[in-house]
């Protein structure tokens, strides 16, 4: 029985901390743009200048 008197308050405290972290993240706007960061690398058109110069100078 003493085991339950330790684990129940500990689990309630852990749940409260996790809930606080989620609420803080939502208020900070961490979940506002779901698609932007995930797809940003797909639309990145910047190329490495060294790589482009090397490929352009190679005769095919």
C-alpha positions in Angstrom: 0.0 0.0 0.0 2.9 2.4 0.7 4.0 1.8 -2.9 0.7 3.3 -4.2 1.1 6.3 -1.9 4.3 7.1 -3.7 3.5 6.3 -7.3 0.0 7.9 -7.5 1.2 11.4 -6.5 4.3 11.0 -8.6 2.3 10.1 -11.7 -0.1 13.0 -11.1 2.8 15.4 -10.8 4.4 14.0 -14.0 1.1 14.4 -15.8 0.7 18.0 -14.6 4.2 18.8 -15.7 3.6 17.3 -19.2 0.3 19.1 -19.5 2.0 22.4 -18.6 4.7 21.8 -21.2 2.1 21.2 -23.9 0.1 24.3 -23.0 3.3 26.4 -23.0 4.2 25.1 -26.4 0.7 25.8 -27.8 0.8 29.3 -26.4 4.3 29.9 -27.9 3.0 28.9 -31.3 5.0 25.8 -31.8 2.1 24.0 -33.5 0.9 26.8 -35.7 2.6 25.8 -39.0 2.6 22.0 -39.4 3.6 21.8 -43.1 6.1 24.6 -43.4 9.2 23.2 -41.6 8.5 19.7 -42.8 8.4 20.7 -46.5 10.9 23.6 -46.4 13.8 21.4 -47.5 11.8 20.2 -50.5 11.5 23.8 -51.9 15.0 24.9 -51.2 16.5 25.9 -54.6 19.9 27.1 -53.3 22.7 25.1 -54.8 26.3 24.8 -53.6 28.3 27.2 -55.9 31.4 24.9 -55.8 29.4 21.9 -57.0 27.7 23.9 -59.8 31.0 25.3 -61.1 32.5 21.8 -61.1 29.6 20.2 -63.0 29.4 23.1 -65.5 33.1 22.8 -66.4 33.0 19.0 -66.9 32.5 18.1 -70.6 30.0 15.4 -71.3 
